[in-house]
């Protein structure tokens, strides 16, 4: 899959899962979500599987970022937590 196509898919995910609150910066939240969705895709989770796991909620609401956690660390951890949820379903 081309990098451009992957970026377009991530943008679609980010639009689908808009934040529910303004508890932290929207730009930061979007970056966290974007990186987590890229990680989930690299773990072979499909768009449908991610959508089913999130059930209409924002990814950062399902797996909240930890205090001081940067976006790449969050992306890896959140994608791992999604994979665990997927395997337990």
Secondary structure, 3 states (H helix, E strand, C coil): CCHHHHHHHHHHHHHHCCCCCCCCCHHHHHHHHHHHHHHHHHCCCCHHHHHHHHCCCCHHHHCCCCCCCCHHHHHHHHHHHHHHHHHHC
